[in-house]
């Protein structure tokens, strides 16, 4: 019975996704926002760094760490960079 429910749910989801009338006049995604964080990105992490209940983005970029504080709606403040010194370091959150 669970398989049947999952199958019916999957069919309904597919029909919703491909039906032009289901999404007519609505925008499913917000426009893309680019954040300048450099070109040597090695690792990313998500955590609530400032304790406000909203996820923030941490990006390891070579020997720097960029922190982008989240608004909770999928957007972030501009990055604040922290230097890790001259060597590439492993960071732990």
C-alpha positions in Angstrom: 0.0 0.0 0.0 2.9 2.4 0.8 4.3 1.8 -2.7 1.0 2.7 -4.3 0.7 6.0 -2.3 4.3 6.9 -3.2 3.5 6.1 -6.9 0.4 8.2 -6.9 2.2 11.1 -5.2 5.0 10.8 -7.8 2.5 11.0 -10.7 0.8 14.0 -9.1 4.1 15.7 -8.7 5.2 15.1 -12.3 1.8 16.4 -13.6 2.2 19.5 -11.5 5.7 20.1 -12.8 4.8 19.6 -16.5 1.4 21.2 -16.6 1.6 24.7 -18.0 -1.6 25.8 -16.3 -0.3 24.7 -12.9 2.4 27.3 -13.0 1.0 29.9 -15.3 1.8 33.4 -14.1 3.9 32.3 -11.2 7.6 32.3 -10.8 9.0 29.2 -9.2 12.5 30.5 -8.5 13.9 33.9 -7.6 16.4 35.5 -10.0 20.0 34.4 -9.5 22.2 36.5 -7.3 26.0 36.4 -7.7 28.4 36.9 -4.8 32.1 37.7 -5.3 34.1 35.3 -3.3 37.1 34.6 -5.5 38.1 31.9 -7.9 39.8 29.3 -5.7 36.9 27.9 -3.8 37.9 24.7 -2.0 35.0 24.0 0.4 31.6 25.4 1.5 29.7 25.0 4.6 26.3 26.1 6.0 25.8 27.0 9.7 24.1 29.5 11.9 27.2 31.5 12.9 25.5 34.5 14.5 22.8 32.6 16.5 19.8 34.3 14.8 18.3 31.0 13.6 19.1 31.7 10.0 21.7 29.6 8.0 24.9 31.4 7.0 27.3 30.5 4.2 31.0 29.9 4.8 33.4 29.5 1.8 37.0 28.4 2.0 38.8 30.2 -0.8 42.5 29.4 -0.8 44.0 30.9 2.3 40.9 33.0 3.0 37.5 32.3 4.5 34.5 34.2 3.3 31.4 34.5 5.5 28.0 35.5 4.1 25.4 36.0 6.7 21.9 34.9 5.6 18.7 36.8 5.6 16.6 33.6 5.7 15.0 34.0 2.3 17.8 32.5 0.2 19.9 35.7 0.0 23.0 36.8 1.9 24.9 39.9 2.9 28.0 40.6 0.9 30.9 38.4 2.0 33.3 39.3 4.8 36.7 37.8 4.3 39.1 36.5 6.9 42.7 35.7 6.2 44.0 32.3 7.1 47.6 33.3 6.7 50.0 32.5 3.8 49.3 28.7 3.8 46.2 26.9 2.9 44.6 25.7 6.1 41.9 23.3 6.9 39.1 25.0 8.8 36.6 23.4 11.1 33.2 24.8 12.0 
